[in-house]
Amino acid sequence: MIQPNDIHTLTDFKRNSDGVVERIANSRRPHVLTVEGAPRFVVQEASAYQELVEVLEALLAGERRTRVGAEDR
């Protein structure tokens, strides 16, 4: 879940990228970068993103198996 302190302006990111990157690495949560007050980009530590993708793929595979099993009945 995105926390209020995980939201940064793109300008802040450009000015203080080392600090923002350190916070992202330490929290392992996604951070939102805004442009003109609107969310524009999500930045996340690569291994945390990979874990998220793997969990999502496993859930989708399980859903597909459940759906196929239900159709076979």
N, CA, C and O atoms as a Tinker XYZ file with bonds, in Angstrom:
   292  protein
     1  N      0.838000   -1.173000    0.000000    73     2
     2  CA     0.000000    0.000000    0.000000    64     1     3
     3  C      0.889000    1.245000    0.000000    63     2     4     5
     4  O      1.887000    1.310000    0.718000    81     3
     5  N      0.521000    2.202000   -0.793000    73     3     6
     6  CA     1.268000    3.453000   -0.872000    64     5     7
     7  C      0.975000    4.285000    0.377000    63     6     8     9
     8  O     -0.182000    4.536000    0.714000    81     7
     9  N      2.022000    4.700000    1.041000    73     7    10
    10  CA     1.919000    5.555000    2.219000    64     9    11
    11  C      2.135000    7.013000    1.781000    63    10    12    13
    12  O      2.816000    7.258000    0.785000    81    11
    13  N      1.568000    7.972000    2.506000    73    11    14
    14  CA     1.759000    9.383000    2.127000    64    13    15
    15  C      3.229000    9.785000    1.984000    63    14    16    17
    16  O      3.565000   10.600000    1.124000    81    15
    17  N      4.107000    9.221000    2.821000    73    15    18
    18  CA     5.527000    9.586000    2.714000    64    17    19
    19  C      6.228000    8.843000    1.582000    63    18    20    21
    20  O      7.432000    9.012000    1.384000    81    19
    21  N      5.486000    8.017000    0.833000    73    19    22
    22  CA     6.024000    7.323000   -0.334000    64    21    23
    23  C      5.685000    8.063000   -1.629000    63    22    24    25
    24  O      5.888000    7.530000   -2.719000    81    23
    25  N      5.177000    9.271000   -1.516000    73    23    26
    26  CA     4.800000   10.075000   -2.679000    64    25    27
    27  C      5.752000   11.262000   -2.760000    63    26    28    29
    28  O      5.935000   11.999000   -1.791000    81    27
    29  N      6.350000   11.430000   -3.925000    73    27    30
    30  CA     7.339000   12.492000   -4.142000    64    29    31
    31  C      7.057000   13.148000   -5.486000    63    30    32    33
    32  O      6.539000   12.518000   -6.408000    81    31
    33  N      7.405000   14.408000   -5.577000    73    31    34
    34  CA     7.312000   15.058000   -6.883000    64    33    35
    35  C      8.492000   14.592000   -7.731000    63    34    36    37
    36  O      9.539000   14.211000   -7.205000    81    35
    37  N      8.312000   14.626000   -9.018000    73    35    38
    38  CA     9.408000   14.287000   -9.921000    64    37    39
    39  C     10.561000   15.262000   -9.715000    63    38    40    41
    40  O     11.728000   14.881000   -9.805000    81    39
    41  N     10.232000   16.515000   -9.440000    73    39    42
    42  CA    11.268000   17.523000   -9.176000    64    41    43
    43  C     12.085000   17.151000   -7.947000    63    42    44    45
    44  O     13.313000   17.237000   -7.967000    81    43
    45  N     11.406000   16.735000   -6.870000    73    43    46
    46  CA    12.104000   16.300000   -5.658000    64    45    47
    47  C     13.002000   15.108000   -5.958000    63    46    48    49
    48  O     14.135000   15.037000   -5.482000    81    47
    49  N     12.486000   14.172000   -6.753000    73    47    50
    50  CA    13.275000   12.998000   -7.114000    64    49    51
    51  C     14.545000   13.420000   -7.864000    63    50    52    53
    52  O     15.630000   12.902000   -7.599000    81    51
    53  N     14.400000   14.352000   -8.789000    73    51    54
    54  CA    15.567000   14.820000   -9.549000    64    53    55
    55  C     16.576000   15.520000   -8.645000    63    54    56    57
    56  O     17.783000   15.330000   -8.793000    81    55
    57  N     16.083000   16.328000   -7.711000    73    55    58
    58  CA    16.973000   17.088000   -6.823000    64    57    59
    59  C     17.617000   16.221000   -5.751000    63    58    60    61
    60  O     18.741000   16.492000   -5.327000    81    59
    61  N     16.917000   15.183000   -5.312000    73    59    62
    62  CA    17.386000   14.376000   -4.197000    64    61    63
    63  C     17.262000   12.892000   -4.524000    63    62    64    65
    64  O     16.762000   12.114000   -3.711000    81    63
    65  N     17.710000   12.504000   -5.700000    73    63    66
    66  CA    17.532000   11.114000   -6.121000    64    65    67
    67  C     18.221000   10.131000   -5.181000    63    66    68    69
    68  O     17.686000    9.054000   -4.921000    81    67
    69  N     19.390000   10.481000   -4.671000    73    67    70
    70  CA    20.078000    9.562000   -3.754000    64    69    71
    71  C     19.228000    9.277000   -2.516000    63    70    72    73
    72  O     19.116000    8.128000   -2.090000    81    71
    73  N     18.634000   10.313000   -1.942000    73    71    74
    74  CA    17.805000   10.135000   -0.751000    64    73    75
    75  C     16.547000    9.344000   -1.032000    63    74    76    77
    76  O     16.174000    8.466000   -0.254000    81    75
    77  N     15.882000    9.652000   -2.149000    73    75    78
    78  CA    14.659000    8.937000   -2.505000    64    77    79
    79  C     14.977000    7.478000   -2.811000    63    78    80    81
    80  O     14.253000    6.582000   -2.377000    81    79
    81  N     16.036000    7.237000   -3.541000    73    79    82
    82  CA    16.424000    5.860000   -3.866000    64    81    83
    83  C     16.747000    5.086000   -2.590000    63    82    84    85
    84  O     16.402000    3.910000   -2.475000    81    83
    85  N     17.399000    5.729000   -1.643000    73    83    86
    86  CA    17.709000    5.059000   -0.376000    64    85    87
    87  C     16.424000    4.701000    0.377000    63    86    88    89
    88  O     16.314000    3.605000    0.928000    81    87
    89  N     15.453000    5.622000    0.402000    73    87    90
    90  CA    14.170000    5.329000    1.067000    64    89    91
    91  C     13.448000    4.181000    0.370000    63    90    92    93
    92  O     12.853000    3.332000    1.034000    81    91
    93  N     13.493000    4.147000   -0.954000    73    91    94
    94  CA    12.851000    3.063000   -1.703000    64    93    95
    95  C     13.522000    1.735000   -1.369000    63    94    96    97
    96  O     12.841000    0.743000   -1.111000    81    95
    97  N     14.843000    1.713000   -1.371000    73    95    98
    98  CA    15.581000    0.488000   -1.080000    64    97    99
    99  C     15.309000    0.003000    0.340000    63    98   100   101
   100  O     15.156000   -1.198000    0.565000    81    99
   101  N     15.250000    0.915000    1.286000    73    99   102
   102  CA    15.028000    0.536000    2.684000    64   101   103
   103  C     13.608000    0.056000    2.946000    63   102   104   105
   104  O     13.403000   -0.876000    3.724000    81   103
   105  N     12.643000    0.672000    2.316000    73   103   106
   106  CA    11.239000    0.322000    2.581000    64   105   107
   107  C     10.773000   -0.865000    1.740000    63   106   108   109
   108  O      9.891000   -1.616000    2.157000    81   107
   109  N     11.367000   -1.035000    0.554000    73   107   110
   110  CA    10.959000   -2.056000   -0.415000    64   109   111
   111  C      9.509000   -1.870000   -0.874000    63   110   112   113
   112  O      8.931000   -2.763000   -1.493000    81   111
   113  N      8.926000   -0.705000   -0.567000    73   111   114
   114  CA     7.582000   -0.395000   -1.034000    64   113   115
   115  C      7.682000    0.441000   -2.302000    63   114   116   117
   116  O      8.685000    1.123000   -2.517000    81   115
   117  N      6.661000    0.396000   -3.135000    73   115   118
   118  CA     6.659000    1.274000   -4.303000    64   117   119
   119  C      6.476000    2.723000   -3.869000    63   118   120   121
   120  O      5.785000    3.001000   -2.889000    81   119
   121  N      7.086000    3.629000   -4.590000    73   119   122
   122  CA     6.945000    5.056000   -4.351000    64   121   123
   123  C      6.359000    5.682000   -5.608000    63   122   124   125
   124  O      6.673000    5.278000   -6.728000    81   123
   125  N      5.512000    6.663000   -5.405000    73   123   126
   126  CA     4.845000    7.346000   -6.516000    64   125   127
   127  C      5.538000    8.672000   -6.769000    63   126   128   129
   128  O      5.824000    9.430000   -5.842000    81   127
   129  N      5.803000    8.939000   -8.043000    73   127   130
   130  CA     6.341000   10.238000   -8.450000    64   129   131
   131  C      5.223000   10.992000   -9.147000    63   130   132   133
   132  O      4.557000   10.467000  -10.040000    81   131
   133  N      5.032000   12.225000   -8.723000    73   131   134
   134  CA     3.956000   13.024000   -9.295000    64   133   135
   135  C      4.511000   14.090000  -10.237000    63   134   136   137
   136  O      5.645000   14.546000  -10.094000    81   135
   137  N      3.684000   14.471000  -11.197000    73   135   138
   138  CA     3.981000   15.563000  -12.116000    64   137   139
   139  C      2.753000   16.478000  -12.100000    63   138   140   141
   140  O      1.636000   16.048000  -12.391000    81   139
   141  N      2.981000   17.725000  -11.758000    73   139   142
   142  CA     1.896000   18.708000  -11.659000    64   141   143
   143  C      0.777000   18.218000  -10.737000    63   142   144   145
   144  O     -0.404000   18.429000  -11.012000    81   143
   145  N      1.164000   17.563000   -9.645000    73   143   146
   146  CA     0.216000   17.127000   -8.624000    64   145   147
   147  C     -0.490000   15.812000   -8.888000    63   146   148   149
   148  O     -1.241000   15.333000   -8.039000    81   147
   149  N     -0.264000   15.223000  -10.046000    73   147   150
   150  CA    -0.941000   13.967000  -10.377000    64   149   151
   151  C      0.063000   12.807000  -10.396000    63   150   152   153
   152  O      1.201000   12.983000  -10.830000    81   151
   153  N     -0.352000   11.631000   -9.931000    73   151   154
   154  CA     0.550000   10.480000   -9.987000    64   153   155
   155  C      0.928000   10.178000  -11.431000    63   154   156   157
   156  O      0.069000   10.161000  -12.313000    81   155
   157  N      2.216000    9.941000  -11.672000    73   155   158
   158  CA     2.668000    9.712000  -13.046000    64   157   159
   159  C      3.511000    8.451000  -13.174000    63   158   160   161
   160  O      3.387000    7.719000  -14.156000    81   159
   161  N      4.375000    8.188000  -12.179000    73   159   162
   162  CA     5.274000    7.042000  -12.241000    64   161   163
   163  C      5.280000    6.312000  -10.906000    63   162   164   165
   164  O      5.068000    6.914000   -9.853000    81   163
   165  N      5.524000    5.016000  -10.963000    73   163   166
   166  CA     5.749000    4.217000   -9.761000    64   165   167
   167  C      7.164000    3.678000   -9.852000    63   166   168   169
   168  O      7.562000    3.113000  -10.871000    81   167
   169  N      7.926000    3.859000   -8.771000    73   167   170
   170  CA     9.312000    3.404000   -8.716000    64   169   171
   171  C      9.405000    2.398000   -7.577000    63   170   172   173
   172  O      8.928000    2.648000   -6.470000    81   171
   173  N     10.023000    1.264000   -7.864000    73   171   174
   174  CA    10.132000    0.221000   -6.847000    64   173   175
   175  C     11.467000   -0.481000   -6.976000    63   174   176   177
   176  O     12.020000   -0.592000   -8.070000    81   175
   177  N     11.980000   -0.952000   -5.857000    73   175   178
   178  CA    13.222000   -1.709000   -5.837000    64   177   179
   179  C     13.015000   -2.969000   -6.678000    63   178   180   181
   180  O     11.976000   -3.620000   -6.568000    81   179
   181  N     13.984000   -3.314000   -7.510000    73   179   182
   182  CA    13.816000   -4.360000   -8.524000    64   181   183
   183  C     13.462000   -5.722000   -7.935000    63   182   184   185
   184  O     12.578000   -6.397000   -8.462000    81   183
   185  N     14.115000   -6.141000   -6.873000    73   183   186
   186  CA    13.818000   -7.472000   -6.330000    64   185   187
   187  C     12.430000   -7.511000   -5.682000    63   186   188   189
   188  O     11.772000   -8.551000   -5.715000    81   187
   189  N     11.975000   -6.403000   -5.097000    73   187   190
   190  CA    10.623000   -6.345000   -4.544000    64   189   191
   191  C      9.598000   -6.434000   -5.676000    63   190   192   193
   192  O      8.565000   -7.087000   -5.532000    81   191
   193  N      9.881000   -5.784000   -6.788000    73   191   194
   194  CA     8.998000   -5.864000   -7.949000    64   193   195
   195  C      8.943000   -7.290000   -8.485000    63   194   196   197
   196  O      7.867000   -7.786000   -8.819000    81   195
   197  N     10.097000   -7.955000   -8.569000    73   195   198
   198  CA    10.146000   -9.327000   -9.072000    64   197   199
   199  C      9.328000  -10.258000   -8.175000    63   198   200   201
   200  O      8.615000  -11.132000   -8.668000    81   199
   201  N      9.432000  -10.070000   -6.863000    73   199   202
   202  CA     8.633000  -10.879000   -5.933000    64   201   203
   203  C      7.145000  -10.656000   -6.180000    63   202   204   205
   204  O      6.367000  -11.611000   -6.174000    81   203
   205  N      6.745000   -9.416000   -6.396000    73   203   206
   206  CA     5.358000   -9.090000   -6.672000    64   205   207
   207  C      4.880000   -9.783000   -7.951000    63   206   208   209
   208  O      3.784000  -10.342000   -7.985000    81   207
   209  N      5.693000   -9.744000   -8.986000    73   207   210
   210  CA     5.341000  -10.383000  -10.255000    64   209   211
   211  C      5.192000  -11.890000  -10.069000    63   210   212   213
   212  O      4.253000  -12.487000  -10.596000    81   211
   213  N      6.103000  -12.505000   -9.332000    73   211   214
   214  CA     6.036000  -13.950000   -9.108000    64   213   215
   215  C      4.779000  -14.345000   -8.339000    63   214   216   217
   216  O      4.146000  -15.351000   -8.661000    81   215
   217  N      4.415000  -13.567000   -7.334000    73   215   218
   218  CA     3.195000  -13.850000   -6.576000    64   217   219
   219  C      1.977000  -13.705000   -7.487000    63   218   220   221
   220  O      1.084000  -14.552000   -7.467000    81   219
   221  N      1.937000  -12.662000   -8.266000    73   219   222
   222  CA     0.817000  -12.447000   -9.181000    64   221   223
   223  C      0.712000  -13.581000  -10.198000    63   222   224   225
   224  O     -0.384000  -14.072000  -10.467000    81   223
   225  N      1.832000  -13.995000  -10.758000    73   223   226
   226  CA     1.822000  -15.102000  -11.720000    64   225   227
   227  C      1.310000  -16.383000  -11.071000    63   226   228   229
   228  O      0.537000  -17.112000  -11.692000    81   227
   229  N      1.720000  -16.675000   -9.837000    73   227   230
   230  CA     1.257000  -17.872000   -9.137000    64   229   231
   231  C     -0.244000  -17.800000   -8.877000    63   230   232   233
   232  O     -0.950000  -18.794000   -9.045000    81   231
   233  N     -0.731000  -16.640000   -8.472000    73   231   234
   234  CA    -2.165000  -16.477000   -8.243000    64   233   235
   235  C     -2.960000  -16.663000   -9.525000    63   234   236   237
   236  O     -3.997000  -17.326000   -9.530000    81   235
   237  N     -2.476000  -16.079000  -10.607000    73   235   238
   238  CA    -3.173000  -16.220000  -11.888000    64   237   239
   239  C     -3.157000  -17.663000  -12.375000    63   238   240   241
   240  O     -4.152000  -18.140000  -12.922000    81   239
   241  N     -2.045000  -18.364000  -12.186000    73   239   242
   242  CA    -1.960000  -19.769000  -12.589000    64   241   243
   243  C     -2.947000  -20.605000  -11.779000    63   242   244   245
   244  O     -3.614000  -21.484000  -12.326000    81   243
   245  N     -3.042000  -20.336000  -10.483000    73   243   246
   246  CA    -4.001000  -21.055000   -9.640000    64   245   247
   247  C     -5.431000  -20.767000  -10.054000    63   246   248   249
   248  O     -6.271000  -21.667000  -10.063000    81   247
   249  N     -5.713000  -19.532000  -10.393000    73   247   250
   250  CA    -7.057000  -19.162000  -10.847000    64   249   251
   251  C     -7.400000  -19.883000  -12.144000    63   250   252   253
   252  O     -8.518000  -20.370000  -12.313000    81   251
   253  N     -6.439000  -19.950000  -13.057000    73   251   254
   254  CA    -6.674000  -20.651000  -14.326000    64   253   255
   255  C     -6.951000  -22.129000  -14.080000    63   254   256   257
   256  O     -7.860000  -22.702000  -14.680000    81   255
   257  N     -6.158000  -22.754000  -13.186000    73   255   258
   258  CA    -6.372000  -24.176000  -12.885000    64   257   259
   259  C     -7.746000  -24.386000  -12.268000    63   258   260   261
   260  O     -8.425000  -25.361000  -12.591000    81   259
   261  N     -8.163000  -23.489000  -11.389000    73   259   262
   262  CA    -9.480000  -23.598000  -10.750000    64   261   263
   263  C    -10.569000  -23.454000  -11.794000    63   262   264   265
   264  O    -11.550000  -24.198000  -11.779000    81   263
   265  N    -10.404000  -22.504000  -12.698000    73   263   266
   266  CA   -11.404000  -22.274000  -13.737000    64   265   267
   267  C    -11.506000  -23.488000  -14.663000    63   266   268   269
   268  O    -12.611000  -23.901000  -15.015000    81   267
   269  N    -10.381000  -24.056000  -15.057000    73   267   270
   270  CA   -10.377000  -25.234000  -15.938000    64   269   271
   271  C    -11.000000  -26.408000  -15.215000    63   270   272   273
   272  O    -11.775000  -27.152000  -15.816000    81   271
   273  N    -10.685000  -26.598000  -13.937000    73   271   274
   274  CA   -11.254000  -27.687000  -13.150000    64   273   275
   275  C    -12.757000  -27.548000  -13.034000    63   274   276   277
   276  O    -13.471000  -28.549000  -13.098000    81   275
   277  N    -13.255000  -26.338000  -12.864000    73   275   278
   278  CA   -14.696000  -26.097000  -12.749000    64   277   279
   279  C    -15.392000  -26.372000  -14.077000    63   278   280   281
   280  O    -16.527000  -26.849000  -14.102000    81   279
   281  N    -14.708000  -26.070000  -15.182000    73   279   282
   282  CA   -15.310000  -26.319000  -16.496000    64   281   283
   283  C    -15.386000  -27.803000  -16.803000    63   282   284   285
   284  O    -16.251000  -28.236000  -17.565000    81   283
   285  N    -14.490000  -28.586000  -16.217000    73   283   286
   286  CA   -14.461000  -30.037000  -16.457000    64   285   287
   287  C    -15.571000  -30.761000  -15.709000    63   286   288   289
   288  O    -15.869000  -31.915000  -16.018000    81   287
   289  N    -16.181000  -30.110000  -14.739000    73   287   290
   290  CA   -17.208000  -30.788000  -13.921000    64   289   291
   291  C    -18.536000  -30.825000  -14.609000    63   290   292
   292  O    -19.501000  -31.357000  -14.061000    81   291
